[in-house]
Amino acid sequence: MAYSTDFLVIGTGISGLSFALKAAKIGQVTIVTKKAKVDTATNLAQGGIAAVLSEEDSFELHIQDTLRSGAGICKEEVVRMVVENGPARVQELLDIGVQFKTMEQDASHLDLGREGGHSARRIAHALDLTGREIENALLHKVAENSNIRLLENHLAVDLLIGSKAGVSPGGSRFDDLCLGAYVLDRKSGNIDNWRAKVTVLCSGGCGKIYLYTTNPDIATGDGIAMAYRAGADVGNLEFVQFHPTCLYHPKTKNFLISEAVRGEGGRLIDERGVHFMEKYDPRGDLATRDTVARAIDTEMKASGDDCVYLDISHKDPGFIKNRFPTIYQTCLALGIDITSEPIPVVPAAHYMCGGVMTDMWGRTNIENLYALGETACTGLHGGNRLASNSLLEAVVFAHQTYLQCAREKEKIFRTAFHKSPEWSTGKAKMINEKVLVSHNWDQIRRLMWNYVGIVRSEKRLELVKKRLAPILREIAHHFRDYLLTPDLVELRNISLVAELIVQSSLKRKESRGLHAIVDYPKQDDANWRHDTILSRRDKTLKSYLLDPNEYD
């Protein structure tokens, strides 16, 4: 079936919903999300949203903290724009009903938290459920808007591209034109042709590429993979942020212990109770995430211990329970009373600082294709994201993209819906053995964890490249030979993004931010103070998934 909409938004996180609410003022919006609407990384975000919201803080301090965290490759004009727009975007969230915590003694002022890398208290939060509070408020507003249609259990498969339909881009700055997307209806199994005048990728990150991650199961790199296959440039994929403190317990997976625990006085200790962070950074436990994750990784490798511990038991029990109610209750249910004992933690893949390359308005190099949130590489995060800048980036760039679309409204609505090829199944047959998907997925996640983790080496990267090759070739043939299922679509996406992360990591010959490689231990500003760009225009970059027949 073929459908049409003015704006096609792929994803229901904070960036997609924020943009949809604004775009609905000028056109019809269709949001597709591959599972339930609340299955997003936003919904799991604990810490909060960073913005300059007090007289004790300033734009310059926030800018400098962001630049320092980004290891020299943030785009300063983007950082300044995002920071200076922060207070207005937080006010918009308050206006739609987000209940950020206020000061007990003065409800007219927000209770601002502090996290690693920040020089002031600037984190607006809803205790340790900030993401859920924002998500619920946005979804409530979306449900009230008659100009927005939200389709759950609809998984975008690939973008509809103009060059394949005989349509050229209208602007000289663009390499191609996006006409919408092929979307798999999980209930019917049909792949529908969704034509759109503007398509916005907001599908989140790619943490499920790694064996251990704080991300929800939906984080399979779909937007990055679709964009790259369509010809969009991607960048800085070597900068995978590992959150230092994921709960280490056999009965739970991907439960995050918020950065705010360290911000409120939590200290990292080893098995013997020894505090170790001052050895690695003068900021101690308030160092940035890349520093803390590497410190924990070093301690664990040196000691052979399975984890380290985060201890906030020296704080008042009432404060702990009130400030971190979800963390307290979750740990208590697992037999850990954080008011009297330390929390076992390990690093886990958390956030992709790279993504689809965009300009200051969210535009990619493909006309009418935008990318927002964790899917995008805007220039804000550089080599390492500052804590709680992600929700900030999402709402600011959602607004920027809306402004761009509003400016080009007449041009957008003059554009006719172009015909594009229907999805062809060819001679594909039903896949009856799910092990064909699950085994490859497991192999990729273990290889990425063991070879492309917190600290890398050129030897391990070359080795994983060789070991991934037959897996990727097999997946490419599965995609051709079998009718699509959601699992097969996601496997294809994590495979491609894993391959791109390895290529990016091999390309950067230095250690910077989140990319630590033992062969090049120093930061090399003379040669590498720039983004690592991967483009299909670069014919030297081959992909087993895109060109399986070119390999033996």
Buried (B, 14 or more C-beta within 10 A) or exposed (E): EEBBBBBBBBBBBBBBBBBBBBBBEBBBBBBBBBBEBBBBBBBBBBBBBBBBBEEEBBBEBBBBBBBBBBBBBBBEEBBBBBBBBBBEBBEBBEEEEBEBBEEEEEEEEBBBBBBBBBBBBBBBBBBBBBBBBBBBBBBEBBEEBEBBBBBBBBBBBBBBBBBBEEBEBEEEEBBBBBBBBBBBBBEEEEBBBBBBBBBBBBBBBBBBBBBBBBBBEBBBBBBBBBBBBBBBBBBBBBBBBBBBBBBBBEEEEBBBBBBBBBBBBBBBBBBEEEEBBEEBBEBBBBBBBBBBBBBBBBBBEEEEBEBBBBBBBEBEEEEBBEBBEBBBEBBEEBEBEBBEEBBBBBBBBBBBBBBBBBBBBBBBBBBBBBBBBBBBBBBBBBBBBBBBBBBBBBBBBBBBBBEBBBEBEEEBEEBEBBBBEEBEEEEBEEBEEEEBBEEBBEBBBEBBBEBBBBBBBBEBBEBBBEEBBEBBBBBBEBBEEBEBBBBBBBBBBBBBBBBBBBBBBBBBEBBBBBBBBEEBEEBEEEEBBEBBBBBBEEEEBEBBBBEBEEEE
